[in-house]
Each structure stands twice: as C-alpha cells, then as structure tokens.
C-alpha cells in the first residue's frame, strides 16, 4: 500500500514534535513525575489552546480540525517518543470517541470543553476479576427515579487524580458476565460518594483505585442506550488499543535509537561494540520490529470504521504484533545496555518500563491472538 500523510497531518506531527522537543526532554519529564501533582498542567493547556492538538480528531462543527483516528495515532506516536504522561488517551481517544459515536446534546456539551482543555476524563472500566472481559462487571448502576445510583470498584484508573470527569462502565441489568445489560456513563468526578486512592504507576503516570458508594448520577450521564452499551465500549476500546499501538511505535523507535547510539559509544577491545557483527544484526532486527509495528498500526487505524468483526480482527492483529515487537525491542535494548539500562538515571530504562506496560494494556499478545482467531477464522 502506498500511504501518504496529508499536508495537515504532516503539519500536526511537525508542530507537536517541535513543541515536545522544547518542553518535554527527559530531565523535565522527571521533574513532572516527581512533583506532587505528577504533571505540569501548563503542558495540557498549551496542547489545547496554543497548538490546538486536542481538537485534531474532532469535527469542525465542534471546533476541531476535522480529523479522526489517524490524527490520534500521529499524536500518540509523538507522545510515545517523549514518554508523554498527558491524559490524551482517556480524554480525547476514549471519551472523545464515545461522545462522537453517541452524538447529540452530550457531544455538543462536552467535546468543545475537551478541545479547550477544560475537561479531562479518566476511563474507569477495569475491575479486579474482569481481566480483559469488558462485560465482566460487578459495578452496578440501579435505576432511582429519573437517575441512577452507582456502586462498585474500578482498578488502575489512569489519569483519575487529574480528571474532572469519569467515563464509567456499569451493569444496569443481567448477570455479572452477560453481554446485555452493560451501560456507559460520563459523570462528574467530584460527585459525593466517589472515593479515590491515588498512586504513581511504574511507567511514570498516576492512577487510582476508585470506589463508588451510592453515587447519585443523573439520567443524562448515560451514553447510548441503557443496557446496550457493550458494542460502544468495545468500539472505543478498539480505538484506544490502536492508539496505544501508535504510542508503542514511538517508544520502540526511541529504544532502538538509544541502543544504536550506545553501541556506537561503548567500547570493548578498543573498538565500538557497534562493530561487532552480532550486535549489527540485533540493531537491524530491532529496526525491523519498529517498522513492522508502525505498518500494522496504520493498517489497524485505517480499518477502525469497518464492521465490528473486521475491525476487531485488524485491531487484534496489530496489537498482537506490536506487543510482541515491544517485548523484543525492549528486552534487547536492556540486554545491550547491561545493568545501567534499568537505572533511574538513564532514559532507556523508562522507555523499557512503558513498553512493558503497553504489552498488556487493553489485552496481551496472547489475548489478541485468541480474539483474532475467534473473529477472523470463525465459520
């Protein structure tokens, strides 16, 4: 396939890359994550108001640039190159994707606020018993007059300490694992009855355990039909999975570049180890994994609008390849560096941590291989 980015897409990439190179070097990032808040809010404001990046994937009628999933992938790849901790994935990709899908008054209300940088959303979907099953929910939203009462526990909710709103999956009817009866709600993060336990994650971000204790939420917090939200949730998670694949290509590229540079500087027997043939082969293998991951991500991105089974097959094929590639590139980077590669002082160790987390985010390689078999090879 001869794929060429548009002039606008190239502009988005170049503009964001220049901004991040000026404001998001490794030492600055270290200061961000060591601070009490865990980030610099001015970066998010600049992405929204100075660069307009938060509107790249939204329609012009909401104040966006008229892009879509490909623009999200471009931005996520650039964030991956600097280990960006900004809440772009849960806010723009996931919550923005859900709002675009449901449309109407909710989209008109929230999308402009997301574009302006005023709304940050955390995706509260994972539960301790759920693994990768999006329908395995103990969190419940029971009808109460015109609204609902929410009870339950969500784990490892990325960006929750910074969020103004929470996108929550909950069961409104049926059994714990039923595909019917799953609903999606967008609620104010400051609602009474929401209890958070915040903590730093191994890859430098912040997350929370969130407990909902008789949280009263209005009827208009429901996105889509009551009890019929699983298809929408699967769609936005697939979009998020591809966005994470794009982030991974940026991470993998920096792992390869950093390792290649190290082999050119590190000497044994009086010569750079880059002269050793076995390491030359390793650098080539790492480079090939990066390029294959990028190609699979583009393919998956272009197929997000296909019918559900075709979309799922493309996404799972991409995530399987990217997860395995991230594992290969990350481990070879650390093995080549030796013990220094996993120290806090060296950037390569932080890229390795993020690549390791990406391997399991929204489904491991094995999970996506199994899902691919189910949807692509079914009779």
Legacy VTK file of the C-alpha trace (Angstrom):
# vtk DataFile Version 3.0
C-alpha trace
ASCII
DATASET POLYDATA
POINTS 379 float
0.000 0.000 0.000
1.295 3.464 -0.932
0.259 5.512 2.073
0.986 9.227 2.209
0.003 11.608 5.000
-1.865 14.766 4.080
-0.294 18.188 4.420
-2.404 18.855 7.520
-1.346 15.577 9.133
2.318 16.340 8.455
1.796 19.771 9.995
0.267 18.225 13.120
3.203 15.861 13.514
5.865 18.516 12.892
4.231 21.108 15.150
3.785 18.685 18.024
7.294 17.248 17.630
8.841 20.724 17.812
6.785 21.645 20.866
7.648 18.453 22.708
11.354 18.721 21.888
11.360 22.165 23.522
9.243 21.346 26.586
9.414 17.595 27.263
13.028 16.478 27.448
13.877 13.591 29.766
15.061 15.727 32.695
11.963 17.934 32.536
9.719 14.878 32.475
11.488 13.538 35.540
10.653 16.760 37.363
6.994 16.483 36.273
6.526 12.969 37.598
8.386 13.699 40.843
6.131 16.666 41.643
3.152 16.389 43.982
0.643 16.534 41.122
2.672 14.274 38.848
2.449 16.508 35.789
2.640 20.108 34.587
-0.915 21.340 33.818
0.543 24.061 31.585
1.512 21.408 29.032
-2.108 20.285 28.651
-3.249 23.891 28.370
-0.662 24.558 25.676
-1.697 21.450 23.729
-5.275 22.716 23.790
-5.049 26.467 23.420
-1.710 27.190 21.732
-1.343 24.174 19.427
-4.978 23.070 19.015
-3.890 19.416 19.268
-6.841 18.335 21.399
-9.173 19.231 18.532
-7.268 17.460 15.749
-9.533 14.392 15.716
-12.874 16.170 16.172
-15.302 17.569 13.619
-15.177 21.218 12.627
-18.731 21.723 13.888
-17.415 21.191 17.431
-14.378 23.407 16.905
-11.989 20.668 15.782
-9.788 20.212 12.727
-11.984 17.585 11.092
-9.637 14.639 11.597
-10.133 11.250 13.167
-8.309 8.109 14.242
-5.270 8.761 12.072
-4.700 12.128 13.732
-4.983 10.417 17.117
-2.354 7.885 16.027
0.027 10.631 14.890
-0.280 12.463 18.201
0.042 9.286 20.260
3.218 8.278 18.419
4.821 11.642 19.151
3.784 11.401 22.811
5.334 7.943 22.882
8.668 9.338 21.731
8.877 11.583 24.813
7.080 9.222 27.229
4.269 11.750 27.480
2.091 11.371 30.575
-0.643 13.700 29.318
-4.194 12.240 29.576
-4.733 12.313 25.803
-5.711 8.652 25.535
-8.569 8.571 28.079
-9.805 12.091 27.326
-9.588 12.529 23.570
-9.380 8.996 22.187
-11.714 7.135 24.558
-14.156 9.715 25.935
-13.996 11.745 22.728
-14.606 8.607 20.681
-17.623 7.652 22.775
-19.095 11.145 22.507
-18.592 11.219 18.742
-20.346 7.849 18.486
-23.422 8.872 20.506
-23.609 12.454 19.195
-26.448 14.715 20.196
-26.586 17.074 23.161
-23.895 15.225 25.109
-21.377 15.593 22.278
-22.309 19.241 21.829
-21.773 19.849 25.543
-18.526 18.003 26.229
-16.478 17.909 23.021
-15.859 21.688 22.861
-14.797 21.559 26.517
-12.373 18.720 25.776
-10.935 20.654 22.829
-10.487 23.719 25.055
-8.622 21.663 27.652
-11.237 22.283 30.337
-12.390 18.659 30.671
-10.084 15.740 31.500
-11.670 12.294 31.514
-10.449 9.062 33.130
-11.765 5.722 31.833
-12.983 3.626 34.766
-13.628 0.212 33.226
-11.225 -2.355 34.715
-12.225 -4.483 37.702
-10.062 -6.935 39.662
-11.952 -10.009 38.453
-12.515 -8.830 34.901
-9.139 -9.442 33.194
-9.813 -8.369 29.565
-13.550 -9.175 29.592
-15.315 -5.813 29.230
-18.655 -7.351 30.222
-17.420 -8.907 33.485
-18.748 -6.224 35.821
-19.656 -6.120 39.483
-20.144 -2.339 39.439
-23.859 -1.628 39.224
-25.992 1.360 38.280
-29.509 0.870 39.569
-32.429 2.965 38.448
-33.541 5.502 41.035
-36.300 7.830 39.880
-35.041 9.690 36.806
-31.402 8.861 37.511
-29.204 6.031 38.788
-27.314 5.004 41.904
-23.785 3.767 41.215
-21.914 1.265 43.404
-18.694 -0.647 42.803
-14.908 -0.606 42.480
-12.690 0.217 39.485
-8.977 -0.511 39.456
-5.920 1.138 37.891
-7.840 4.107 36.501
-5.155 6.052 34.636
-5.270 9.874 34.968
-8.021 9.709 37.607
-6.124 12.021 40.017
-6.302 14.758 37.352
-9.766 14.033 35.967
-12.732 16.376 36.019
-14.993 13.553 34.767
-15.094 9.765 34.817
-16.254 7.505 31.996
-17.637 4.504 33.871
-18.852 1.094 32.734
-21.538 -0.429 34.955
-24.139 -3.152 34.891
-27.748 -1.946 34.775
-29.265 -5.420 34.388
-28.395 -9.084 33.894
-25.727 -11.338 35.349
-22.104 -10.476 36.052
-20.780 -11.680 32.680
-23.809 -11.108 30.435
-23.171 -9.126 27.275
-26.570 -7.479 27.623
-27.186 -5.101 30.500
-23.883 -3.141 30.268
-24.118 0.659 30.250
-21.682 3.554 29.910
-21.862 6.751 31.981
-19.972 10.054 31.865
-20.097 11.549 35.348
-18.625 14.429 37.314
-15.530 13.210 39.186
-16.454 15.301 42.233
-19.817 13.611 42.856
-20.463 12.756 46.530
-19.754 9.102 47.262
-16.706 8.781 44.981
-13.627 7.693 46.950
-10.168 7.608 45.311
-6.882 6.047 46.334
-4.202 7.623 44.156
-0.747 6.203 43.406
2.106 6.512 40.891
2.451 3.824 38.243
5.658 2.062 37.245
5.741 3.897 33.909
5.607 7.374 35.452
1.911 8.198 35.249
-0.695 8.434 38.025
-3.690 6.166 38.579
-6.343 5.454 41.186
-8.453 2.781 42.753
-11.952 4.244 42.661
-14.847 3.221 44.893
-18.426 4.274 44.168
-20.613 4.313 47.263
-24.252 5.129 46.468
-23.268 7.784 43.939
-26.373 9.521 42.558
-25.968 10.277 38.858
-28.438 11.996 36.530
-30.169 10.293 33.620
-28.277 12.375 31.063
-24.988 10.845 32.242
-25.905 7.712 30.280
-24.161 7.466 26.895
-26.152 5.417 24.400
-28.952 3.056 25.313
-29.406 1.617 28.781
-28.082 -1.939 28.904
-26.896 -1.780 25.309
-23.518 -0.168 25.817
-21.154 -3.099 25.253
-20.844 -2.542 21.493
-19.941 1.121 22.073
-17.448 0.184 24.793
-15.815 -2.407 22.532
-15.563 0.166 19.764
-13.842 2.827 21.871
-11.528 0.253 23.459
-10.505 -0.906 19.971
-9.813 2.713 19.046
-7.791 3.082 22.242
-5.893 -0.135 21.517
-4.757 1.178 18.144
-3.811 4.499 19.725
-1.654 2.609 22.248
-0.069 0.718 19.341
0.823 4.093 17.823
2.320 5.200 21.129
4.298 1.963 21.209
5.887 2.678 17.828
7.215 5.954 19.229
8.531 4.205 22.340
10.103 1.416 20.293
11.745 3.908 17.943
13.431 5.666 20.846
14.519 2.343 22.360
16.161 1.421 19.054
17.758 4.823 18.546
19.081 4.946 22.104
20.524 1.454 21.872
22.130 2.129 18.491
23.749 5.280 19.867
25.015 3.370 22.908
26.673 0.685 20.744
28.485 3.417 18.833
29.847 4.928 22.065
30.559 1.830 24.192
33.943 0.272 23.502
35.406 -3.178 24.083
38.866 -4.244 22.991
39.436 -0.653 21.921
36.631 -0.518 19.347
32.928 0.451 19.488
30.715 -2.578 20.094
28.707 -1.402 17.078
31.478 -3.020 15.020
30.538 -6.470 16.315
28.525 -8.306 13.691
26.148 -9.954 16.149
25.140 -6.538 17.512
24.736 -5.155 13.998
22.255 -7.957 13.343
20.469 -7.150 16.592
20.118 -3.472 15.655
18.649 -4.460 12.287
16.178 -6.844 13.925
15.082 -4.113 16.345
14.645 -1.649 13.477
12.510 -4.142 11.559
10.253 -4.643 14.574
9.728 -0.879 14.823
8.800 -0.563 11.158
6.521 -3.599 11.211
4.757 -2.236 14.296
4.247 1.089 12.538
2.822 -0.606 9.432
0.454 -2.811 11.428
-0.723 0.218 13.401
-1.508 2.182 10.246
-3.390 -0.793 8.839
-5.418 -1.174 12.015
-6.151 2.555 12.125
-7.490 2.545 8.584
-9.824 -0.361 9.410
-11.472 1.102 12.504
-14.552 2.106 10.508
-15.188 -1.428 9.182
-17.951 -3.709 10.546
-17.301 -4.958 14.092
-15.728 -8.347 13.325
-13.408 -6.941 10.642
-12.433 -4.097 12.954
-11.729 -6.487 15.812
-9.604 -8.733 13.590
-7.495 -5.804 12.343
-7.041 -4.362 15.834
-6.094 -7.710 17.355
-3.630 -8.452 14.555
-1.972 -5.094 15.165
-1.899 -5.374 18.977
-0.509 -8.909 18.838
2.329 -7.820 16.569
3.036 -4.590 18.444
3.010 -6.266 21.875
5.484 -8.906 20.724
7.604 -6.277 18.987
7.653 -4.054 22.072
8.788 -7.032 24.142
11.577 -7.868 21.677
12.841 -4.304 21.272
12.629 -3.500 24.979
14.420 -6.624 26.146
17.171 -6.302 23.540
17.687 -2.655 24.490
18.207 -3.595 28.143
20.386 -6.611 27.324
22.636 -4.468 25.138
22.997 -1.749 27.775
23.503 -4.160 30.637
22.755 -3.197 34.243
22.922 0.541 33.571
19.903 0.171 31.290
17.472 -0.225 34.186
18.728 2.635 36.341
16.547 5.658 37.049
19.164 7.999 35.614
19.124 6.559 32.101
16.162 7.250 29.810
16.314 3.810 28.204
15.046 2.153 31.377
11.980 4.390 31.447
11.189 3.578 27.814
11.527 -0.098 28.707
9.034 0.287 31.561
6.494 1.947 29.279
6.959 -0.654 26.538
6.412 -3.388 29.131
3.174 -1.783 30.326
1.965 -1.384 26.740
2.348 -5.124 26.160
-0.626 -5.827 28.422
-2.668 -2.647 28.032
-6.124 -3.405 26.567
-5.140 -7.032 26.051
-1.932 -9.056 25.880
-0.481 -10.585 22.726
-1.976 -13.966 23.653
-5.407 -12.467 24.309
-5.440 -10.715 20.952
-4.223 -13.821 19.133
-7.183 -15.709 20.600
-9.623 -12.919 19.713
-8.255 -12.758 16.171
-8.861 -16.489 15.786
-12.417 -16.127 17.085
-13.460 -13.303 14.727
-11.284 -13.887 11.655
-11.343 -17.674 11.426
-14.922 -18.271 12.524
-17.162 -20.087 10.041
LINES 1 380
379 0 1 2 3 4 5 6 7 8 9 10 11 12 13 14 15 16 17 18 19 20 21 22 23 24 25 26 27 28 29 30 31 32 33 34 35 36 37 38 39 40 41 42 43 44 45 46 47 48 49 50 51 52 53 54 55 56 57 58 59 60 61 62 63 64 65 66 67 68 69 70 71 72 73 74 75 76 77 78 79 80 81 82 83 84 85 86 87 88 89 90 91 92 93 94 95 96 97 98 99 100 101 102 103 104 105 106 107 108 109 110 111 112 113 114 115 116 117 118 119 120 121 122 123 124 125 126 127 128 129 130 131 132 133 134 135 136 137 138 139 140 141 142 143 144 145 146 147 148 149 150 151 152 153 154 155 156 157 158 159 160 161 162 163 164 165 166 167 168 169 170 171 172 173 174 175 176 177 178 179 180 181 182 183 184 185 186 187 188 189 190 191 192 193 194 195 196 197 198 199 200 201 202 203 204 205 206 207 208 209 210 211 212 213 214 215 216 217 218 219 220 221 222 223 224 225 226 227 228 229 230 231 232 233 234 235 236 237 238 239 240 241 242 243 244 245 246 247 248 249 250 251 252 253 254 255 256 257 258 259 260 261 262 263 264 265 266 267 268 269 270 271 272 273 274 275 276 277 278 279 280 281 282 283 284 285 286 287 288 289 290 291 292 293 294 295 296 297 298 299 300 301 302 303 304 305 306 307 308 309 310 311 312 313 314 315 316 317 318 319 320 321 322 323 324 325 326 327 328 329 330 331 332 333 334 335 336 337 338 339 340 341 342 343 344 345 346 347 348 349 350 351 352 353 354 355 356 357 358 359 360 361 362 363 364 365 366 367 368 369 370 371 372 373 374 375 376 377 378
